[in-house]
């Protein structure tokens, strides 16, 4: 017991030392953020624990060096005078503030060996953050507005949309950014009209076509692509998606038969047990011993299998309506198999196992129509079409 306790204590100390060592390594390599995160995590669990004293010193040193480095970098970016630096300046001040807010709940942090509290030079950066936010907001707005006004490609409008969106995240309600973001979204979209082609000699069930073209059921979440199964006159379409059925094959209705002869021994009453002298054997209580009698029963089992299959094949093609060129094509295929098994018998039913009796209780059913077979094959077809829609990217 004592040996186990000592081993457990040693392991805890080893793990604690390992954590301090990794935090020290992060500090020594300039990864101050990681060092602070590790120290804060351990001190949050128990800041007064003697084994956590090294984390107090490490946090004090890492925060001082981190703050100095970030403020020096921000000062350099400000002197450089490049508007593209506004985002880094804004984020830099916010990150220092956030780190201060993570440390503040732990204070005071007492250093026992030095008989003092750890020192953290906290400052209020709200004014700097507000100035940086205003500069960044103005820069983002001007840049996005220029892209929106002068953009020639959809990627320009999408970049404008991202800039307006980021602007509204950091500065909600800024000027007319929301209206302009909506304009950028409209201009950055790809509009795709969908067309179904039937090159087979079979009729495509109307409800299958409707379900294939009901894009709302596919759960697509594509910000920049709109599929229209009914083209609108006032929209200039960029692409056409052609869902072409090339072949629909349906097998004949088939019924196959298989005969099995089953034999089984079953109990058929009982008889008395006799000894070699012809006397009835009795047990220790004087009761006559009975033994089961068995006999063999036989049954002819006839299994019938109804079978019908439908195979639908086709392609999904994307056509660039500006160049009239095909940009991509995907195979599309699905198979549906109807199969029903039932059975009857001639002979003693007791010779059959339970799984065979279950089939005997079934009867033949009507074969599905060709239209139903094609529709059932289309259930899998919808999943395959969804995979293509998710996988395909226009840009």
Protein Blocks (a to p, Z undefined) as FASTA:
>chain_A
ZZmmmmmmmmmmmmmmmmmmmmmmmmmnopamlmmmmmmmmmmmommbmklmmmmmmmmm
mmmmmmmmmmmmmmmmmmnopaklmmmmmmmmmmmmmmmmmmmmmpccddfklopacddd
dddfklmmmmmmmmmmmmmmmmmmmmmmmocbfklmmmmmmmmmmmmmmmghiajllmmm
mmmmmmmpccdddddddfbfbdcdfklmmmmmmmklnopacfkbccdfbdcfkbccfbdc
ddddfbdcddddddddddddddddddehjaddddfkopacddfkopacdddddddddddd
dddddddddddddddddddfklopafbdcdddddddddddddddedjfklpcfklmmmmm
pccdddddfklmmmmmmmmmmmmmmmmmmmpcfZZ
